[in-house]
Amino acid sequence: ASRQGFQTWRKLSLLSRYEIADRVKLYRKWREEDGLAKSTPLNCSELAQYLGVNRTALYRVLDKIR
């Protein structure tokens, strides 16, 4: 139950970010803290759905970050 609560807290914290770039940076930070690879294991469609953003907007933000 605590793991599920933690995941829910993370999701709400992620969705509370207004800027898409902030959501991507937070997602990457959490992956690094969890000891996972910095690169995203999800394809862009899945990542956009997880972050709650439009796929086209996510592509633009990822290009700017790179």
N, C-alpha and C positions, 0 to 999 in steps of 0.2 A: 504494500500500500504506500510506503514511503517513497519507493521508486516512481510509482505512478504520480504521486503528488509533486515530486521533483520535476518530472517531465512536463507536467501541466504548468508548473511555475515557469519553467524555461520557455514553453510555448507562449504563454501570456506575456512574458518579458520581451520575447522576440517580436510579437505582434504589436506591442506598445510602441515600438520604434516607428517614427514617421517616415524617415528616409530609407529607401531600399538599401543604399550603401551601408547604413548603420546595421540593418538586419543581417546583411551578408557578413560584415566584419564580426558581429557578435556570434553568428553561427560558426565562423571559422575559429574564433577564439575558444569557443566551447569545445570544438573538435580537438584543438591543440591541448586544452586542459585535460580532456579525456584520454590523451595519448594516441589519438587517431591522426591519420595523415591530414595535412592542411588542404590538399586538393579535395574537392567534393566528390564523393562516391556516387552521387545521384546525377542523372542527366539534368539538363536545364529545365525541362518540363516538370520533373519531380521536385527539383529544388524550388522552382517558382511556386508550385503548389504548397510545399512545406512552409515557405516564407510568406505565403499569402499575397503574392504579387503577380502582376501581369508578366508573362514570359518575355514579351518584347522589351518591356522596361528592364527586366533582369539582364537581358543580353546587353543593353546599353550600359548599365552600371558595371557589369563584369568587364566590358571593354575599357571603361574608364579606370577601373581598379588595376587592370593589367598594365 
